[in-house]
Amino acid sequence: MHVAIVTPIYMPVGGGAATYYSLLSEQLIRGSIVQKITIVTEKYPGEPGEKFDMHGARRIVRLFPFRAGGDVGKLKKYFLYFLQNILYRNLPEFFKSNKIDIAIIHSSFHNQWNMLSPSIREIKKYSVLISDVRDCQLPERKLSDLEIYDKIIACSENVKKHLEKINNLMQKTIQIPIPQEDLKNLEIHKTETILESLGLDMSEYLLFAGLIKADKGVDLLLNSYEIYRNKVDKPHKLVLVGTTRDHALANKAARMKGVVLAGALPRQNLLTLIQNAAINVNVSFSEGMPRFCLESLAFNTRVILPQGIPEFEIYLHDWVAKSQDNPEVIADQIVLALENDPPAGYPIEEHYIDNIVHKYERLFQKLL
């Protein structure tokens, strides 16, 4: 079986989708029914347009323009997006000539105005198509774009509920959790090099990882951190890891005492920071199932989790952020979290990659 994955980002770019598709493709190839996987994604500086790994079984084709590099200016941003839409026209012939049996396509390609749907209709002549919905960012008015797909994967309860706003999508939707590595015994992530380079001591900092922008709760976190510093004698530092999307917010963080702007980091370095943080904090306003939180739970660290995620509300209610607009409340929660042992009870095993791959394999067999 030849499977294609069409994703806006892929390694070495950081981010949930890049990590997720790297894990998934690697384990699918090691399984029993997938012989080849082709990743179709954007270009990346220093990476070739085409590359094979895993003894030739996985092929990475960088077809789309590089757009994950932060703020490039509106004019260039629109030009690159227009160019990407033009390149969608090449997909049907690519799928036909490569004899792709099943394609997984990230739903974010439909988030904005696009010319993808005509190409999707043409691709359906050659391949079974799955829309992979990783978040709730697709506007309700655009959900009908997904009706053309043979199957739709929802990565969480929130995403599933979002899709159910369109009746025609309900019968096509299957929920498969975001895959996560078992990180408990990975000694490789105990290196202190990244901690030293950022001037950090083990278990003496708070950590947020994600895009640096307001709807990820970064402004609320910064305001909460400032209040927290005034509540304790020896405050921890606050480390922000990720690509800046809001430069005014990043400038505010850079001016604040105790805040470390680490920028985007390689995954191994990020995992080291997550593992050794005093608390991993995410008070984002828009999440389906954040990988940063899953990785924190996989390491069994203290956490403050975003509101509105049913899985967290059920198993880890006391560790969910107590407010989305009151920094005083979040500051008190940080102090309280530091006084308690890490949370227990979340069924992280349901996310382990071996379990997830079996679900994908069963889905592939059913569709073919």
Secondary structure, DSSP 4 states (H G I P E B T S, - for coil): -EEEEE-S--TTS-SHHHHHHHHHHHHHHHSSS--EEEEEEE--TTS-SEEEETTTTEEEEEEEPP--SS---HHHHHHHHHHHHHHGGGHHHHHHHTT-SEEEEEGGGGSSS-S-HHHHHHHTTTSEEEEEE-SS-S-GGGGGGGGGSSEEEE-SHHHHHHHTTSHHHHTTEEE-PPPB---TT-GGGG--HHHHHTT--TT-EEEEES-BSGGGTHHHHHHHHHHHHTT-SSPPEEEEES-BS-HHHHHHHHHSTTEEEEES--HHHHHHHHHH-SEEE---SS-SS-HHHHHHHHTT--EEB-TT-HHHHHH-GGGB-S-SS-HHHHHHHHHHHHHSPPP----GGGGBHHHHHHHHHHHHHHH-
